[in-house]
């Protein structure tokens, strides 16, 4: 995915076991299953985020809901919400 680079901060938790992860200042650690970082001769590193999103299989028509924090993160990563969700 190309576009403007994002600010990623990764660190060891100071309040217990585990890691912290912030993308553009937002804590994304609770939504991460895994994160890998690739560095090569490109001017910007590449972060691959595997988000905790449940697999939904259905043959029914459904409404899909996700927390605002997840929507905000996906939009920052380049996702465009469907037109009916983009405007209140």
JOHU-V568852 format. One record per residue. N is the residue number from 0. SS is DSSP state (H for helix, E for strand, - for the rest). Layout:
N	SS
N	SS
This chain:
0	-
1	-
2	-
3	-
4	-
5	-
6	-
7	E
8	E
9	E
10	E
11	E
12	-
13	-
14	-
15	-
16	-
17	-
18	E
19	E
20	E
21	E
22	E
23	-
24	-
25	E
26	E
27	-
28	H
29	H
30	H
31	E
32	E
33	E
34	E
35	E
36	E
37	E
38	-
39	-
40	-
41	-
42	-
43	-
44	-
45	E
46	E
47	E
48	E
49	E
50	E
51	-
52	-
53	-
54	-
55	-
56	-
57	-
58	-
59	-
60	-
61	-
62	-
63	-
64	-
65	-
66	-
67	H
68	H
69	H
70	H
71	H
72	H
73	H
74	H
75	H
76	-
77	-
78	-
79	-
80	-
81	-
82	H
83	H
84	H
85	H
86	-
87	-
